[in-house]
Amino acid sequence: MMKKGKHKLTLDRPATYQIKVPGHFGQNWSEWPREMTVSTESDEDNLPVTILMGTFDQAALHGLLRHLYSLGIPLISVNYVE
């Protein structure tokens, strides 16, 4: 059973997501949406991981994931951030 809380995920309500992909992609790489932040960290093998963080509705999130797929960029993780 789902708990009722302040923030309910819906298809049309924007929510904040964190997406991790392998490699180093700068803030200006490709055409990231302006409202998304791009940062880089290292994984346990000291390899670069790019972190994309932004607030999107479900349609925009799926569009971004399709765009990453079309560029051949694999996903490490996609997380909802409360």
mmCIF file of the N, C-alpha and C atoms, coordinates in Angstrom:
data_MODEL
# 
_entry.id   MODEL 
# 
loop_
_atom_site.group_PDB 
_atom_site.id 
_atom_site.type_symbol 
_atom_site.label_atom_id 
_atom_site.label_alt_id 
_atom_site.label_comp_id 
_atom_site.label_asym_id 
_atom_site.label_entity_id 
_atom_site.label_seq_id 
_atom_site.pdbx_PDB_ins_code 
_atom_site.Cartn_x 
_atom_site.Cartn_y 
_atom_site.Cartn_z 
_atom_site.occupancy 
_atom_site.B_iso_or_equiv 
_atom_site.pdbx_formal_charge 
_atom_site.auth_seq_id 
_atom_site.auth_comp_id 
_atom_site.auth_asym_id 
_atom_site.auth_atom_id 
_atom_site.pdbx_PDB_model_num 
ATOM 1   N N  . MET A 1 1  ? 0.834  -1.168 0.000   1.00 0.00 ? 1  MET A N  1 
ATOM 2   C CA . MET A 1 1  ? 0.000  0.000  0.000   1.00 0.00 ? 1  MET A CA 1 
ATOM 3   C C  . MET A 1 1  ? 0.890  1.246  0.000   1.00 0.00 ? 1  MET A C  1 
ATOM 4   N N  . MET A 1 2  ? 0.525  2.236  -0.838  1.00 0.00 ? 2  MET A N  1 
ATOM 5   C CA . MET A 1 2  ? 1.301  3.474  -0.913  1.00 0.00 ? 2  MET A CA 1 
ATOM 6   C C  . MET A 1 2  ? 0.951  4.395  0.239   1.00 0.00 ? 2  MET A C  1 
ATOM 7   N N  . LYS A 1 3  ? 1.976  5.037  0.760   1.00 0.00 ? 3  LYS A N  1 
ATOM 8   C CA . LYS A 1 3  ? 1.761  6.036  1.802   1.00 0.00 ? 3  LYS A CA 1 
ATOM 9   C C  . LYS A 1 3  ? 1.362  7.352  1.147   1.00 0.00 ? 3  LYS A C  1 
ATOM 10  N N  . LYS A 1 4  ? 0.445  8.052  1.791   1.00 0.00 ? 4  LYS A N  1 
ATOM 11  C CA . LYS A 1 4  ? 0.085  9.379  1.313   1.00 0.00 ? 4  LYS A CA 1 
ATOM 12  C C  . LYS A 1 4  ? 1.080  10.360 1.892   1.00 0.00 ? 4  LYS A C  1 
ATOM 13  N N  . GLY A 1 5  ? 1.643  11.189 1.027   1.00 0.00 ? 5  GLY A N  1 
ATOM 14  C CA . GLY A 1 5  ? 2.616  12.161 1.477   1.00 0.00 ? 5  GLY A CA 1 
ATOM 15  C C  . GLY A 1 5  ? 2.420  13.479 0.760   1.00 0.00 ? 5  GLY A C  1 
ATOM 16  N N  . LYS A 1 6  ? 3.289  14.405 1.039   1.00 0.00 ? 6  LYS A N  1 
ATOM 17  C CA . LYS A 1 6  ? 3.218  15.718 0.415   1.00 0.00 ? 6  LYS A CA 1 
ATOM 18  C C  . LYS A 1 6  ? 3.448  15.646 -1.091  1.00 0.00 ? 6  LYS A C  1 
ATOM 19  N N  . HIS A 1 7  ? 4.404  14.829 -1.517  1.00 0.00 ? 7  HIS A N  1 
ATOM 20  C CA . HIS A 1 7  ? 4.807  14.777 -2.911  1.00 0.00 ? 7  HIS A CA 1 
ATOM 21  C C  . HIS A 1 7  ? 4.403  13.444 -3.523  1.00 0.00 ? 7  HIS A C  1 
ATOM 22  N N  . LYS A 1 8  ? 3.380  13.493 -4.328  1.00 0.00 ? 8  LYS A N  1 
ATOM 23  C CA . LYS A 1 8  ? 2.911  12.295 -4.996  1.00 0.00 ? 8  LYS A CA 1 
ATOM 24  C C  . LYS A 1 8  ? 3.405  12.328 -6.434  1.00 0.00 ? 8  LYS A C  1 
ATOM 25  N N  . LEU A 1 9  ? 4.057  11.272 -6.868  1.00 0.00 ? 9  LEU A N  1 
ATOM 26  C CA . LEU A 1 9  ? 4.500  11.184 -8.252  1.00 0.00 ? 9  LEU A CA 1 
ATOM 27  C C  . LEU A 1 9  ? 3.302  10.978 -9.156  1.00 0.00 ? 9  LEU A C  1 
ATOM 28  N N  . THR A 1 10 ? 3.235  11.771 -10.211 1.00 0.00 ? 10 THR A N  1 
ATOM 29  C CA . THR A 1 10 ? 2.211  11.621 -11.227 1.00 0.00 ? 10 THR A CA 1 
ATOM 30  C C  . THR A 1 10 ? 2.873  11.766 -12.590 1.00 0.00 ? 10 THR A C  1 
ATOM 31  N N  . LEU A 1 11 ? 2.136  11.454 -13.640 1.00 0.00 ? 11 LEU A N  1 
ATOM 32  C CA . LEU A 1 11 ? 2.700  11.576 -14.981 1.00 0.00 ? 11 LEU A CA 1 
ATOM 33  C C  . LEU A 1 11 ? 2.893  13.024 -15.405 1.00 0.00 ? 11 LEU A C  1 
ATOM 34  N N  . ASP A 1 12 ? 2.087  13.932 -14.884 1.00 0.00 ? 12 ASP A N  1 
ATOM 35  C CA . ASP A 1 12 ? 2.152  15.313 -15.351 1.00 0.00 ? 12 ASP A CA 1 
ATOM 36  C C  . ASP A 1 12 ? 2.791  16.296 -14.382 1.00 0.00 ? 12 ASP A C  1 
ATOM 37  N N  . ARG A 1 13 ? 3.081  15.879 -13.165 1.00 0.00 ? 13 ARG A N  1 
ATOM 38  C CA . ARG A 1 13 ? 3.688  16.774 -12.174 1.00 0.00 ? 13 ARG A CA 1 
ATOM 39  C C  . ARG A 1 13 ? 5.212  16.640 -12.238 1.00 0.00 ? 13 ARG A C  1 
ATOM 40  N N  . PRO A 1 14 ? 5.931  17.762 -12.387 1.00 0.00 ? 14 PRO A N  1 
ATOM 41  C CA . PRO A 1 14 ? 7.389  17.687 -12.415 1.00 0.00 ? 14 PRO A CA 1 
ATOM 42  C C  . PRO A 1 14 ? 7.961  17.131 -11.116 1.00 0.00 ? 14 PRO A C  1 
ATOM 43  N N  . ALA A 1 15 ? 9.033  16.391 -11.250 1.00 0.00 ? 15 ALA A N  1 
ATOM 44  C CA . ALA A 1 15 ? 9.768  15.844 -10.108 1.00 0.00 ? 15 ALA A CA 1 
ATOM 45  C C  . ALA A 1 15 ? 11.249 15.934 -10.441 1.00 0.00 ? 15 ALA A C  1 
ATOM 46  N N  . THR A 1 16 ? 12.086 15.876 -9.426  1.00 0.00 ? 16 THR A N  1 
ATOM 47  C CA . THR A 1 16 ? 13.530 15.975 -9.634  1.00 0.00 ? 16 THR A CA 1 
ATOM 48  C C  . THR A 1 16 ? 14.129 14.577 -9.772  1.00 0.00 ? 16 THR A C  1 
ATOM 49  N N  . TYR A 1 17 ? 14.985 14.435 -10.784 1.00 0.00 ? 17 TYR A N  1 
ATOM 50  C CA . TYR A 1 17 ? 15.629 13.157 -11.073 1.00 0.00 ? 17 TYR A CA 1 
ATOM 51  C C  . TYR A 1 17 ? 17.137 13.349 -11.182 1.00 0.00 ? 17 TYR A C  1 
ATOM 52  N N  . GLN A 1 18 ? 17.860 12.314 -10.803 1.00 0.00 ? 18 GLN A N  1 
ATOM 53  C CA . GLN A 1 18 ? 19.313 12.258 -10.947 1.00 0.00 ? 18 GLN A CA 1 
ATOM 54  C C  . GLN A 1 18 ? 19.610 11.086 -11.886 1.00 0.00 ? 18 GLN A C  1 
ATOM 55  N N  . ILE A 1 19 ? 20.317 11.381 -12.970 1.00 0.00 ? 19 ILE A N  1 
ATOM 56  C CA . ILE A 1 19 ? 20.675 10.370 -13.957 1.00 0.00 ? 19 ILE A CA 1 
ATOM 57  C C  . ILE A 1 19 ? 22.188 10.284 -14.018 1.00 0.00 ? 19 ILE A C  1 
ATOM 58  N N  . LYS A 1 20 ? 22.729 9.078  -13.889 1.00 0.00 ? 20 LYS A N  1 
ATOM 59  C CA . LYS A 1 20 ? 24.181 8.883  -13.972 1.00 0.00 ? 20 LYS A CA 1 
ATOM 60  C C  . LYS A 1 20 ? 24.508 8.103  -15.234 1.00 0.00 ? 20 LYS A C  1 
ATOM 61  N N  . VAL A 1 21 ? 25.517 8.615  -15.960 1.00 0.00 ? 21 VAL A N  1 
ATOM 62  C CA . VAL A 1 21 ? 26.001 7.962  -17.177 1.00 0.00 ? 21 VAL A CA 1 
ATOM 63  C C  . VAL A 1 21 ? 27.526 7.902  -17.120 1.00 0.00 ? 21 VAL A C  1 
ATOM 64  N N  . PRO A 1 22 ? 28.125 6.906  -17.765 1.00 0.00 ? 22 PRO A N  1 
ATOM 65  C CA . PRO A 1 22 ? 29.590 6.820  -17.747 1.00 0.00 ? 22 PRO A CA 1 
ATOM 66  C C  . PRO A 1 22 ? 30.218 7.880  -18.639 1.00 0.00 ? 22 PRO A C  1 
ATOM 67  N N  . GLY A 1 23 ? 31.391 8.324  -18.252 1.00 0.00 ? 23 GLY A N  1 
ATOM 68  C CA . GLY A 1 23 ? 32.151 9.284  -19.048 1.00 0.00 ? 23 GLY A CA 1 
ATOM 69  C C  . GLY A 1 23 ? 32.026 10.698 -18.511 1.00 0.00 ? 23 GLY A C  1 
ATOM 70  N N  . HIS A 1 24 ? 32.715 11.610 -19.183 1.00 0.00 ? 24 HIS A N  1 
ATOM 71  C CA . HIS A 1 24 ? 32.726 13.017 -18.790 1.00 0.00 ? 24 HIS A CA 1 
ATOM 72  C C  . HIS A 1 24 ? 32.049 13.831 -19.877 1.00 0.00 ? 24 HIS A C  1 
ATOM 73  N N  . PHE A 1 25 ? 30.932 14.460 -19.547 1.00 0.00 ? 25 PHE A N  1 
ATOM 74  C CA . PHE A 1 25 ? 30.202 15.317 -20.464 1.00 0.00 ? 25 PHE A CA 1 
ATOM 75  C C  . PHE A 1 25 ? 30.029 16.656 -19.782 1.00 0.00 ? 25 PHE A C  1 
ATOM 76  N N  . GLY A 1 26 ? 30.512 17.717 -20.395 1.00 0.00 ? 26 GLY A N  1 
ATOM 77  C CA . GLY A 1 26 ? 30.447 19.035 -19.790 1.00 0.00 ? 26 GLY A CA 1 
ATOM 78  C C  . GLY A 1 26 ? 29.063 19.648 -19.842 1.00 0.00 ? 26 GLY A C  1 
ATOM 79  N N  . GLN A 1 27 ? 28.885 20.777 -19.166 1.00 0.00 ? 27 GLN A N  1 
ATOM 80  C CA . GLN A 1 27 ? 27.613 21.491 -19.112 1.00 0.00 ? 27 GLN A CA 1 
ATOM 81  C C  . GLN A 1 27 ? 27.119 21.854 -20.515 1.00 0.00 ? 27 GLN A C  1 
ATOM 82  N N  . ASN A 1 28 ? 28.031 22.137 -21.432 1.00 0.00 ? 28 ASN A N  1 
ATOM 83  C CA . ASN A 1 28 ? 27.643 22.564 -22.771 1.00 0.00 ? 28 ASN A CA 1 
ATOM 84  C C  . ASN A 1 28 ? 27.611 21.429 -23.785 1.00 0.00 ? 28 ASN A C  1 
ATOM 85  N N  . TRP A 1 29 ? 27.857 20.201 -23.361 1.00 0.00 ? 29 TRP A N  1 
ATOM 86  C CA . TRP A 1 29 ? 27.869 19.086 -24.290 1.00 0.00 ? 29 TRP A CA 1 
ATOM 87  C C  . TRP A 1 29 ? 26.473 18.842 -24.809 1.00 0.00 ? 29 TRP A C  1 
ATOM 88  N N  . SER A 1 30 ? 26.361 18.688 -26.125 1.00 0.00 ? 30 SER A N  1 
ATOM 89  C CA . SER A 1 30 ? 25.081 18.447 -26.781 1.00 0.00 ? 30 SER A CA 1 
ATOM 90  C C  . SER A 1 30 ? 24.131 19.583 -26.429 1.00 0.00 ? 30 SER A C  1 
ATOM 91  N N  . GLU A 1 31 ? 22.873 19.274 -26.283 1.00 0.00 ? 31 GLU A N  1 
ATOM 92  C CA . GLU A 1 31 ? 21.876 20.299 -25.988 1.00 0.00 ? 31 GLU A CA 1 
ATOM 93  C C  . GLU A 1 31 ? 21.109 19.920 -24.727 1.00 0.00 ? 31 GLU A C  1 
ATOM 94  N N  . TRP A 1 32 ? 21.794 19.951 -23.584 1.00 0.00 ? 32 TRP A N  1 
ATOM 95  C CA . TRP A 1 32 ? 21.111 19.657 -22.327 1.00 0.00 ? 32 TRP A CA 1 
ATOM 96  C C  . TRP A 1 32 ? 20.076 20.738 -22.081 1.00 0.00 ? 32 TRP A C  1 
ATOM 97  N N  . PRO A 1 33 ? 18.937 20.375 -21.511 1.00 0.00 ? 33 PRO A N  1 
ATOM 98  C CA . PRO A 1 33 ? 17.976 21.418 -21.126 1.00 0.00 ? 33 PRO A CA 1 
ATOM 99  C C  . PRO A 1 33 ? 18.620 22.400 -20.150 1.00 0.00 ? 33 PRO A C  1 
ATOM 100 N N  . ARG A 1 34 ? 18.274 23.658 -20.253 1.00 0.00 ? 34 ARG A N  1 
ATOM 101 C CA . ARG A 1 34 ? 18.869 24.699 -19.398 1.00 0.00 ? 34 ARG A CA 1 
ATOM 102 C C  . ARG A 1 34 ? 18.655 24.455 -17.914 1.00 0.00 ? 34 ARG A C  1 
ATOM 103 N N  . GLU A 1 35 ? 17.525 23.857 -17.564 1.00 0.00 ? 35 GLU A N  1 
ATOM 104 C CA . GLU A 1 35 ? 17.219 23.662 -16.146 1.00 0.00 ? 35 GLU A CA 1 
ATOM 105 C C  . GLU A 1 35 ? 17.924 22.461 -15.536 1.00 0.00 ? 35 GLU A C  1 
ATOM 106 N N  . MET A 1 36 ? 18.753 21.785 -16.306 1.00 0.00 ? 36 MET A N  1 
ATOM 107 C CA . MET A 1 36 ? 19.467 20.614 -15.799 1.00 0.00 ? 36 MET A CA 1 
ATOM 108 C C  . MET A 1 36 ? 20.898 20.995 -15.417 1.00 0.00 ? 36 MET A C  1 
ATOM 109 N N  . THR A 1 37 ? 21.348 20.491 -14.276 1.00 0.00 ? 37 THR A N  1 
ATOM 110 C CA . THR A 1 37 ? 22.740 20.680 -13.889 1.00 0.00 ? 37 THR A CA 1 
ATOM 111 C C  . THR A 1 37 ? 23.534 19.445 -14.292 1.00 0.00 ? 37 THR A C  1 
ATOM 112 N N  . VAL A 1 38 ? 24.764 19.672 -14.683 1.00 0.00 ? 38 VAL A N  1 
ATOM 113 C CA . VAL A 1 38 ? 25.654 18.597 -15.116 1.00 0.00 ? 38 VAL A CA 1 
ATOM 114 C C  . VAL A 1 38 ? 26.915 18.673 -14.271 1.00 0.00 ? 38 VAL A C  1 
ATOM 115 N N  . SER A 1 39 ? 27.282 17.557 -13.635 1.00 0.00 ? 39 SER A N  1 
ATOM 116 C CA . SER A 1 39 ? 28.514 17.498 -12.851 1.00 0.00 ? 39 SER A CA 1 
ATOM 117 C C  . SER A 1 39 ? 29.187 16.153 -13.112 1.00 0.00 ? 39 SER A C  1 
ATOM 118 N N  . THR A 1 40 ? 30.435 16.049 -12.688 1.00 0.00 ? 40 THR A N  1 
ATOM 119 C CA . THR A 1 40 ? 31.196 14.819 -12.898 1.00 0.00 ? 40 THR A CA 1 
ATOM 120 C C  . THR A 1 40 ? 31.826 14.386 -11.589 1.00 0.00 ? 40 THR A C  1 
ATOM 121 N N  . GLU A 1 41 ? 31.805 13.078 -11.344 1.00 0.00 ? 41 GLU A N  1 
ATOM 122 C CA . GLU A 1 41 ? 32.501 12.482 -10.207 1.00 0.00 ? 41 GLU A CA 1 
ATOM 123 C C  . GLU A 1 41 ? 33.234 11.254 -10.709 1.00 0.00 ? 41 GLU A C  1 
ATOM 124 N N  . SER A 1 42 ? 33.973 10.616 -9.839  1.00 0.00 ? 42 SER A N  1 
ATOM 125 C CA . SER A 1 42 ? 34.690 9.393  -10.204 1.00 0.00 ? 42 SER A CA 1 
ATOM 126 C C  . SER A 1 42 ? 34.022 8.202  -9.536  1.00 0.00 ? 42 SER A C  1 
ATOM 127 N N  . ASP A 1 43 ? 33.998 7.069  -10.261 1.00 0.00 ? 43 ASP A N  1 
ATOM 128 C CA . ASP A 1 43 ? 33.452 5.857  -9.659  1.00 0.00 ? 43 ASP A CA 1 
ATOM 129 C C  . ASP A 1 43 ? 34.539 5.138  -8.870  1.00 0.00 ? 43 ASP A C  1 
ATOM 130 N N  . GLU A 1 44 ? 34.248 3.928  -8.374  1.00 0.00 ? 44 GLU A N  1 
ATOM 131 C CA . GLU A 1 44 ? 35.203 3.191  -7.531  1.00 0.00 ? 44 GLU A CA 1 
ATOM 132 C C  . GLU A 1 44 ? 36.478 2.807  -8.277  1.00 0.00 ? 44 GLU A C  1 
ATOM 133 N N  . ASP A 1 45 ? 36.426 2.774  -9.621  1.00 0.00 ? 45 ASP A N  1 
ATOM 134 C CA . ASP A 1 45 ? 37.623 2.481  -10.420 1.00 0.00 ? 45 ASP A CA 1 
ATOM 135 C C  . ASP A 1 45 ? 38.314 3.754  -10.892 1.00 0.00 ? 45 ASP A C  1 
ATOM 136 N N  . ASN A 1 46 ? 37.898 4.898  -10.341 1.00 0.00 ? 46 ASN A N  1 
ATOM 137 C CA . ASN A 1 46 ? 38.441 6.211  -10.678 1.00 0.00 ? 46 ASN A CA 1 
ATOM 138 C C  . ASN A 1 46 ? 38.136 6.619  -12.127 1.00 0.00 ? 46 ASN A C  1 
ATOM 139 N N  . LEU A 1 47 ? 37.042 6.082  -12.689 1.00 0.00 ? 47 LEU A N  1 
ATOM 140 C CA . LEU A 1 47 ? 36.585 6.463  -14.021 1.00 0.00 ? 47 LEU A CA 1 
ATOM 141 C C  . LEU A 1 47 ? 35.526 7.548  -13.890 1.00 0.00 ? 47 LEU A C  1 
ATOM 142 N N  . PRO A 1 48 ? 35.457 8.485  -14.857 1.00 0.00 ? 48 PRO A N  1 
ATOM 143 C CA . PRO A 1 48 ? 34.489 9.570  -14.743 1.00 0.00 ? 48 PRO A CA 1 
ATOM 144 C C  . PRO A 1 48 ? 33.044 9.104  -14.929 1.00 0.00 ? 48 PRO A C  1 
ATOM 145 N N  . VAL A 1 49 ? 32.153 9.704  -14.140 1.00 0.00 ? 49 VAL A N  1 
ATOM 146 C CA . VAL A 1 49 ? 30.713 9.478  -14.231 1.00 0.00 ? 49 VAL A CA 1 
ATOM 147 C C  . VAL A 1 49 ? 30.057 10.859 -14.270 1.00 0.00 ? 49 VAL A C  1 
ATOM 148 N N  . THR A 1 50 ? 29.219 11.082 -15.271 1.00 0.00 ? 50 THR A N  1 
ATOM 149 C CA . THR A 1 50 ? 28.495 12.349 -15.365 1.00 0.00 ? 50 THR A CA 1 
ATOM 150 C C  . THR A 1 50 ? 27.149 12.206 -14.679 1.00 0.00 ? 50 THR A C  1 
ATOM 151 N N  . ILE A 1 51 ? 26.804 13.231 -13.886 1.00 0.00 ? 51 ILE A N  1 
ATOM 152 C CA . ILE A 1 51 ? 25.538 13.256 -13.163 1.00 0.00 ? 51 ILE A CA 1 
ATOM 153 C C  . ILE A 1 51 ? 24.684 14.377 -13.740 1.00 0.00 ? 51 ILE A C  1 
ATOM 154 N N  . LEU A 1 52 ? 23.518 13.996 -14.250 1.00 0.00 ? 52 LEU A N  1 
ATOM 155 C CA . LEU A 1 52 ? 22.556 14.949 -14.784 1.00 0.00 ? 52 LEU A CA 1 
ATOM 156 C C  . LEU A 1 52 ? 21.444 15.079 -13.752 1.00 0.00 ? 52 LEU A C  1 
ATOM 157 N N  . MET A 1 53 ? 21.135 16.291 -13.328 1.00 0.00 ? 53 MET A N  1 
ATOM 158 C CA . MET A 1 53 ? 20.113 16.510 -12.305 1.00 0.00 ? 53 MET A CA 1 
ATOM 159 C C  . MET A 1 53 ? 19.162 17.582 -12.824 1.00 0.00 ? 53 MET A C  1 
ATOM 160 N N  . GLY A 1 54 ? 17.868 17.264 -12.790 1.00 0.00 ? 54 GLY A N  1 
ATOM 161 C CA . GLY A 1 54 ? 16.891 18.237 -13.247 1.00 0.00 ? 54 GLY A CA 1 
ATOM 162 C C  . GLY A 1 54 ? 15.492 17.874 -12.805 1.00 0.00 ? 54 GLY A C  1 
ATOM 163 N N  . THR A 1 55 ? 14.587 18.816 -13.000 1.00 0.00 ? 55 THR A N  1 
ATOM 164 C CA . THR A 1 55 ? 13.190 18.625 -12.643 1.00 0.00 ? 55 THR A CA 1 
ATOM 165 C C  . THR A 1 55 ? 12.377 18.545 -13.928 1.00 0.00 ? 55 THR A C  1 
ATOM 166 N N  . PHE A 1 56 ? 11.717 17.398 -14.113 1.00 0.00 ? 56 PHE A N  1 
ATOM 167 C CA . PHE A 1 56 ? 10.987 17.120 -15.341 1.00 0.00 ? 56 PHE A CA 1 
ATOM 168 C C  . PHE A 1 56 ? 9.679  16.420 -15.027 1.00 0.00 ? 56 PHE A C  1 
ATOM 169 N N  . ASP A 1 57 ? 8.697  16.562 -15.930 1.00 0.00 ? 57 ASP A N  1 
ATOM 170 C CA . ASP A 1 57 ? 7.544  15.682 -15.841 1.00 0.00 ? 57 ASP A CA 1 
ATOM 171 C C  . ASP A 1 57 ? 7.938  14.366 -16.516 1.00 0.00 ? 57 ASP A C  1 
ATOM 172 N N  . GLN A 1 58 ? 7.077  13.385 -16.447 1.00 0.00 ? 58 GLN A N  1 
ATOM 173 C CA . GLN A 1 58 ? 7.422  12.056 -16.972 1.00 0.00 ? 58 GLN A CA 1 
ATOM 174 C C  . GLN A 1 58 ? 7.695  12.080 -18.481 1.00 0.00 ? 58 GLN A C  1 
ATOM 175 N N  . ALA A 1 59 ? 6.950  12.882 -19.246 1.00 0.00 ? 59 ALA A N  1 
ATOM 176 C CA . ALA A 1 59 ? 7.167  12.948 -20.692 1.00 0.00 ? 59 ALA A CA 1 
ATOM 177 C C  . ALA A 1 59 ? 8.561  13.490 -21.007 1.00 0.00 ? 59 ALA A C  1 
ATOM 178 N N  . ALA A 1 60 ? 8.976  14.546 -20.316 1.00 0.00 ? 60 ALA A N  1 
ATOM 179 C CA . ALA A 1 60 ? 10.303 15.117 -20.545 1.00 0.00 ? 60 ALA A CA 1 
ATOM 180 C C  . ALA A 1 60 ? 11.400 14.148 -20.108 1.00 0.00 ? 60 ALA A C  1 
ATOM 181 N N  . LEU A 1 61 ? 11.176 13.434 -19.003 1.00 0.00 ? 61 LEU A N  1 
ATOM 182 C CA . LEU A 1 61 ? 12.158 12.447 -18.546 1.00 0.00 ? 61 LEU A CA 1 
ATOM 183 C C  . LEU A 1 61 ? 12.333 11.355 -19.590 1.00 0.00 ? 61 LEU A C  1 
ATOM 184 N N  . HIS A 1 62 ? 11.232 10.831 -20.106 1.00 0.00 ? 62 HIS A N  1 
ATOM 185 C CA . HIS A 1 62 ? 11.320 9.792  -21.131 1.00 0.00 ? 62 HIS A CA 1 
ATOM 186 C C  . HIS A 1 62 ? 11.992 10.321 -22.396 1.00 0.00 ? 62 HIS A C  1 
ATOM 187 N N  . GLY A 1 63 ? 11.723 11.570 -22.755 1.00 0.00 ? 63 GLY A N  1 
ATOM 188 C CA . GLY A 1 63 ? 12.378 12.178 -23.909 1.00 0.00 ? 63 GLY A CA 1 
ATOM 189 C C  . GLY A 1 63 ? 13.886 12.267 -23.713 1.00 0.00 ? 63 GLY A C  1 
ATOM 190 N N  . LEU A 1 64 ? 14.311 12.662 -22.526 1.00 0.00 ? 64 LEU A N  1 
ATOM 191 C CA . LEU A 1 64 ? 15.743 12.741 -22.231 1.00 0.00 ? 64 LEU A CA 1 
ATOM 192 C C  . LEU A 1 64 ? 16.381 11.364 -22.276 1.00 0.00 ? 64 LEU A C  1 
ATOM 193 N N  . LEU A 1 65 ? 15.711 10.362 -21.701 1.00 0.00 ? 65 LEU A N  1 
ATOM 194 C CA . LEU A 1 65 ? 16.256 8.998  -21.724 1.00 0.00 ? 65 LEU A CA 1 
ATOM 195 C C  . LEU A 1 65 ? 16.347 8.471  -23.156 1.00 0.00 ? 65 LEU A C  1 
ATOM 196 N N  . ARG A 1 66 ? 15.348 8.775  -23.995 1.00 0.00 ? 66 ARG A N  1 
ATOM 197 C CA . ARG A 1 66 ? 15.406 8.363  -25.410 1.00 0.00 ? 66 ARG A CA 1 
ATOM 198 C C  . ARG A 1 66 ? 16.551 9.067  -26.125 1.00 0.00 ? 66 ARG A C  1 
ATOM 199 N N  . HIS A 1 67 ? 16.777 10.336 -25.793 1.00 0.00 ? 67 HIS A N  1 
ATOM 200 C CA . HIS A 1 67 ? 17.879 11.090 -26.399 1.00 0.00 ? 67 HIS A CA 1 
ATOM 201 C C  . HIS A 1 67 ? 19.229 10.468 -26.022 1.00 0.00 ? 67 HIS A C  1 
ATOM 202 N N  . LEU A 1 68 ? 19.417 10.139 -24.758 1.00 0.00 ? 68 LEU A N  1 
ATOM 203 C CA . LEU A 1 68 ? 20.663 9.485  -24.338 1.00 0.00 ? 68 LEU A CA 1 
ATOM 204 C C  . LEU A 1 68 ? 20.839 8.151  -25.068 1.00 0.00 ? 68 LEU A C  1 
ATOM 205 N N  . TYR A 1 69 ? 19.750 7.391  -25.205 1.00 0.00 ? 69 TYR A N  1 
ATOM 206 C CA . TYR A 1 69 ? 19.802 6.102  -25.907 1.00 0.00 ? 69 TYR A CA 1 
ATOM 207 C C  . TYR A 1 69 ? 20.189 6.301  -27.373 1.00 0.00 ? 69 TYR A C  1 
ATOM 208 N N  . SER A 1 70 ? 19.609 7.317  -28.017 1.00 0.00 ? 70 SER A N  1 
ATOM 209 C CA . SER A 1 70 ? 19.908 7.566  -29.431 1.00 0.00 ? 70 SER A CA 1 
ATOM 210 C C  . SER A 1 70 ? 21.369 7.971  -29.640 1.00 0.00 ? 70 SER A C  1 
ATOM 211 N N  . LEU A 1 71 ? 21.980 8.543  -28.605 1.00 0.00 ? 71 LEU A N  1 
ATOM 212 C CA . LEU A 1 71 ? 23.395 8.917  -28.676 1.00 0.00 ? 71 LEU A CA 1 
ATOM 213 C C  . LEU A 1 71 ? 24.319 7.750  -28.315 1.00 0.00 ? 71 LEU A C  1 
ATOM 214 N N  . GLY A 1 72 ? 23.728 6.610  -27.911 1.00 0.00 ? 72 GLY A N  1 
ATOM 215 C CA . GLY A 1 72 ? 24.524 5.443  -27.537 1.00 0.00 ? 72 GLY A CA 1 
ATOM 216 C C  . GLY A 1 72 ? 25.154 5.558  -26.161 1.00 0.00 ? 72 GLY A C  1 
ATOM 217 N N  . ILE A 1 73 ? 24.533 6.342  -25.284 1.00 0.00 ? 73 ILE A N  1 
ATOM 218 C CA . ILE A 1 73 ? 25.066 6.543  -23.933 1.00 0.00 ? 73 ILE A CA 1 
ATOM 219 C C  . ILE A 1 73 ? 24.326 5.610  -22.977 1.00 0.00 ? 73 ILE A C  1 
ATOM 220 N N  . PRO A 1 74 ? 25.028 4.646  -22.369 1.00 0.00 ? 74 PRO A N  1 
ATOM 221 C CA . PRO A 1 74 ? 24.363 3.744  -21.430 1.00 0.00 ? 74 PRO A CA 1 
ATOM 222 C C  . PRO A 1 74 ? 24.045 4.448  -20.112 1.00 0.00 ? 74 PRO A C  1 
ATOM 223 N N  . LEU A 1 75 ? 23.036 3.943  -19.436 1.00 0.00 ? 75 LEU A N  1 
ATOM 224 C CA . LEU A 1 75 ? 22.639 4.487  -18.139 1.00 0.00 ? 75 LEU A CA 1 
ATOM 225 C C  . LEU A 1 75 ? 23.280 3.687  -17.013 1.00 0.00 ? 75 LEU A C  1 
ATOM 226 N N  . ILE A 1 76 ? 23.770 4.381  -16.010 1.00 0.00 ? 76 ILE A N  1 
ATOM 227 C CA . ILE A 1 76 ? 24.216 3.729  -14.778 1.00 0.00 ? 76 ILE A CA 1 
ATOM 228 C C  . ILE A 1 76 ? 23.035 3.670  -13.818 1.00 0.00 ? 76 ILE A C  1 
ATOM 229 N N  . SER A 1 77 ? 22.335 4.814  -13.670 1.00 0.00 ? 77 SER A N  1 
ATOM 230 C CA . SER A 1 77 ? 21.172 4.840  -12.791 1.00 0.00 ? 77 SER A CA 1 
ATOM 231 C C  . SER A 1 77 ? 20.282 6.019  -13.126 1.00 0.00 ? 77 SER A C  1 
ATOM 232 N N  . VAL A 1 78 ? 19.005 5.888  -12.756 1.00 0.00 ? 78 VAL A N  1 
ATOM 233 C CA . VAL A 1 78 ? 18.023 6.960  -12.816 1.00 0.00 ? 78 VAL A CA 1 
ATOM 234 C C  . VAL A 1 78 ? 17.309 6.925  -11.469 1.00 0.00 ? 78 VAL A C  1 
ATOM 235 N N  . ASN A 1 79 ? 17.397 8.022  -10.718 1.00 0.00 ? 79 ASN A N  1 
ATOM 236 C CA . ASN A 1 79 ? 16.818 8.051  -9.381  1.00 0.00 ? 79 ASN A CA 1 
ATOM 237 C C  . ASN A 1 79 ? 15.907 9.263  -9.195  1.00 0.00 ? 79 ASN A C  1 
ATOM 238 N N  . TYR A 1 80 ? 14.765 9.030  -8.558  1.00 0.00 ? 80 TYR A N  1 
ATOM 239 C CA . TYR A 1 80 ? 13.874 10.089 -8.126  1.00 0.00 ? 80 TYR A CA 1 
ATOM 240 C C  . TYR A 1 80 ? 14.476 10.707 -6.874  1.00 0.00 ? 80 TYR A C  1 
ATOM 241 N N  . VAL A 1 81 ? 14.560 12.031 -6.841  1.00 0.00 ? 81 VAL A N  1 
ATOM 242 C CA . VAL A 1 81 ? 15.127 12.747 -5.692  1.00 0.00 ? 81 VAL A CA 1 
ATOM 243 C C  . VAL A 1 81 ? 14.000 13.519 -5.014  1.00 0.00 ? 81 VAL A C  1 
ATOM 244 N N  . GLU A 1 82 ? 13.713 13.163 -3.763  1.00 0.00 ? 82 GLU A N  1 
ATOM 245 C CA . GLU A 1 82 ? 12.643 13.848 -3.024  1.00 0.00 ? 82 GLU A CA 1 
ATOM 246 C C  . GLU A 1 82 ? 13.090 15.199 -2.560  1.00 0.00 ? 82 GLU A C  1 
# 
